[in-house]
Amino acid sequence: MEKLNIAIIGAGRIGTRHAEHASKFGNLVAVCDDIESKSLELATKHNCKSFSSIKKLIKSGLKVDIAAVCTPNGLHAEHSILILNNKINVLCEKPMALSTSDCYNMILASERNNKRLFIVKQNRFNPPVSKLKELIDNNSLGNIFSFQLSCFWNRNNNYYDNSWKGSLDLDGGTLFTQFSHFLDLLVWMLGDVLDVEAFADNFNHKDIIEFEDTGVIILKFKNGVIGTVNYTVNSYEKNMEGSLTVFGEKGTVKIGGQYLNEIEYFSINGFDEIKIDKGNKPNDYGTYFGSMSNHGLIYENMLSALQNNTQISTSSIEGLRTVDLIERIYEKIRN
């Protein structure tokens, strides 16, 4: 089957990671970044064309089937809509956008131009995560009562230096940049949220970031499930854990490790063991680790959906639901 032409929009750390997978699974034909030296460096590495703006890329007439939007959070909507309006499919990094209104406009652009809009939610492919989803969906845990989500990571001052990260307009907040994947998993597994309460503060990053570094959230879902989310980027020196515990009438399961990469505990009626595949290593960014490196699976799924019309792993509507939940949480925190 003929490989599709892919362009990378944004030549930062995540754009560099996308370029590796785009080269493997498709034809990487262009890299675009408004810092021309960064675009040129990445394009040279992958022997493709370099552009300093999306408009210049489009004006060039270069055939592009998919553009991966890897720019700062606050630019996702603007860049995705521009690309969709030029009849190019989009793979948008998390978060989909910083507001539900922007998400709706992205979806409208996708539908109006009859082009696909894919959202990156790679944690859904973590073997322990997919196993927990399976156990919930096939009723192995029975009725779900409650959950506990813990996100204890470290982001030191150097992480935010000379970066868009930490700014309200481009970053959006700790829930958008660090922990949107975790909240996505809650909605994916448990459904829509009925009610939200939340408290947060900036304890250790004053004058460095424009929002909270720690928060506590209480959620009640429409199906009656209740639970709490505790999150911080103040874990001393290194990431501590990213874990999700689910309590049901027939069992309890905790998936954990630093990035939801282990089944730490299970007790389920009728189960003596839980078998899962070995997962990938976390994304290594030098001074800190991110989530499990599953972007290759994202690309496989996306290309299969485009070429074989198979089911996509994360729809734009699901991306919107995550942004809607974060928006509701921040309304409680900031008002």
N, C-alpha and C positions, 0 to 999 in steps of 0.2 A: 504494500500500500504506500502511496506517495506521502512523503513527509510534509507537514504543514510548516509554513514560514512564520517565525515568531520574532517579535521585537520586545526588548526589555526597556521599560520606562523607569529610569532611576537606577544609577550605578553605584549605590551604596552597598552595605553589607548584604542586605537581603536581595538586592538586585544581582549581586555577584553570585549568590547561591542559585537564583533563578536561571542565570545564564548557563550554569553548568548543566542543569536539567533540560533547558531548552535546546542546548547543543546535542544532548544525548537522545532526546525523544523527538525532536523536530529539526528544522533548519533555522538556526539563529542567524537572522539576516541583518539585525540592527540593534544598536544600543543608543539610548537617548538620555541625556542629562544636561541640565542647564549649566553645570560646571563642566565645561568642554573637556578639560584635561582628564576628568574621571571617566567620561564617556569614551574618549579616545583610548584610554588605557585598557578598559574592559573590552572594547571592540577589537583592539589590536590583538589581545590575548585570544579572542575567539574568531579572528579573521573575518570580521563582518564590518558593516558600515557604521559610522558614528555620526550622531546628530545632536545639536545643542538645544533643540526644542521639538515638541510633538508636531507643531505646524510645519517645520522644515522637513520632518520625516514624511508627513503626509504629502506635502507639496512635491517631494522628490519623485513620487509615482512608484516607489518601491512596493512590490506586492507583499502585503502582510496579512496573514490569516488571523493571528492572535497577538494581542499586545498584553504583556504582563505589567500591571501598574504596581510599581514598588517605590513610589514616592512617599513623602510624609503623609501621615493620616489625614490631615486637613486638606490635602490636595487630591485625594482619591476620587471624590465626586467630580470635580472639575475635569480632571484628566480622563477619567473613564467616559464621561459624557462626550467629550470632544472626540475621543477615539470611536465610540459607538456611532456617533453622528457621521463618521466617515466610513461606515460600513465595515468595521473591523471588530471581531470578537474580543472580549476583555476577560482576563484573569486578574482579579483585584486582590491584593494582599489585605490581611486583616488590619484594622477593622474596616468594614465595607465603607463607612463614612463616619462623620462625627455627629450626625443628626438623622432622624428618621425622614425628615423632609428631603435631605440630600439623597438618601437611599431610594425614596420614591422616584425622584427625578432620574436617577440612574436606571431604575427598572423601566420607567417610561421610555427612556432613550433606547434601551435594549429592545423593547417591544416595537417601538415605532420604526426602528431600522432593521427589525427581524434578525438581530444578532444576539449571540449568547453572552451572558454575564455570569462568570464563575467567581466564587469567593473562596479564598484560601482558609481552610479550617483543618489543618493537618493532624491535630490531636485526635480527631475521630478515627484515624488509622492506627493509633497506638493499640497493640494487641490486648492489653488489659482493659482499655476503654471499650473497644468493640465487643469484648466478651461481656462486660457489664451491661452494655446496651442490649446484647442478645438475651441475657438472663432476665432483664426487665421486660423485653418485648414478648418473650415466650412464657411469661408468668411464673418463672422458676422461683422468684422471690415473693410471689403473691402480691397482695395490695402493698404499695409502698407507703410507709408512714412518714419518714423523715430522712434528712440528709445532713451531712456536715462537710463543707468544702473549705480546705485550708490552703492558702497560697502564701508561703513564706519564702521570699526571695531577697536577694541583695542587689541593689543598684547603687554603686557608690558615686561620689561627686564626679569622677572622671567620665562616667557613662554619659553625663549630661553636658560636659564641657564642649563648647563650640559645636553645638548640635541643635537641631529643631526639637529634640526630645526635651520635655520639661515645659514647653510653651503651651498655653491653653489653646491657641488658635491652630497650631499644627500637630501637636501631640494629643491634646484633648483630656488627658488624665491617665492615672495609673491603671484604671480598669480597661481603658481602650488599648493601651500599648502593651502592658504586661499580662493582663489577666482576662482579656476578652475571650480567649479560647476556652477558659474554664467555665465562664458563664454560658457560652454557646453549648457546652456539653450538658449543662443543667436543663436548658430549654429543649435540647435535642432528645434527652432521655425522659424528662418529666413533664413536658408540655408547657403551656402558657402560664405566666405568673399573674395572679390576681391582685396581690397587695405587696407593698415594699415599705420597709423602714430601714434607715441607714444612718450611721454616724462615722465621721472621719476627721482626720487632722494631719497636719504636716509637722512631724516631730523632729526630723533629722535632716531635712533638705530645705530649710528656710533660706530665702534669697537665692535658691538654686532652681527650684521648680515652682510653677504657678498653681499648684494644686496639692492634693493630699499625698502622703506617702504610706498611710495606714488607714484601714477602714474595717467596719463591722456592719454586715448586712443581714437583715431578717427577711425571708421570702415566704409567702404563702401562695401555692399554686392553685389553679382552678380545680384540680382534682383532689384538693385537700391536703396535699403533701406540704409539710413545713420544714424549714431548715435555716441554717445560718452559713454565712460566708465570712471568713476572717482572712484578711489579706494585708500584706506589708512588703515593702522593699527594704526594710531595715534589719533583716536577718544579718547578724554580724559576720562580716568578711566574705560569706559565700551563701549560695542558695541552700535552704534547709529542706523544704519539701513542697510538693504540690500534690494534694491528696483529696480524694472524694470517698466518703463513707455513706452507704445507702442502707437504711434499715427497713426491712419488709416483714410481713407476717410469716413468711416461710424461710427467711434467711437474712444474713447481714454480710456485706462485702465492703472491703476497703481497698481501693487502688491508690498507690502512693509512689514513694520514691521522690526524687527531686522534680520529676516532670511527668507524673502519672505513668510510670514505666514498670511498676511492679504490682502484683496482687499481694498486699501485706497481710490481709486477714480475710477468711471466709468461713462461714458456717451456714450451710444451706441444706434444708431437708432433702434427703435423697442423693446428695453429692458427697462422695468421699474425696474427690480431687477436682481441680479445674485445670484443664490443659490449655495453654496459650502458646502462640508462636513467639519466637524470640524477636524483640523489637529492635529498631535502629538506635544508634547512639544519639545523644542530644546535640543540637547545634552548638558548636564551640566557637565563641566569639572572642577568645583570648583571655579577657579578664572576667568573663562570666559565661554561664551556659544558658541556653534557651530551651525551647521545647524539643521533643523528639524530632529527628530529621526525617520527615515523611514527604518532602516536597516532590520526590520522584513519583510517589503514589498519586499525588495531586495531578501531576502532568499525565501520567498514564490514564487516569480517570477522565480528565478533560479531553484528551485526544480521542479516546474511545467514544466519548459522548458526541464529539463533533463528527467523527468519521463513521461510527456504527450506530449512532442514535441510542446509546445505552444510557442508563440512569446516572445523573451527576451526583457527586458526593455531597455538595453543599449548594443549594439553590440561592438565588438572590433574595428570595423571600425569607429564607432561613438567616441569611446575613442581616437582613433588616430586623428580624425578631431579636437578634442579639443586641444590635444598636439601640433598639427600642427599650430593652431592659436596662442597659447602661444609662440611657438618657433618663429613665424614670428614677434610677438610683441616685444620679447626680442632682436631680431636682430636689430630692430629699436632703442631700448633703449640703447643697449650695444655697438653698432658700431658707 
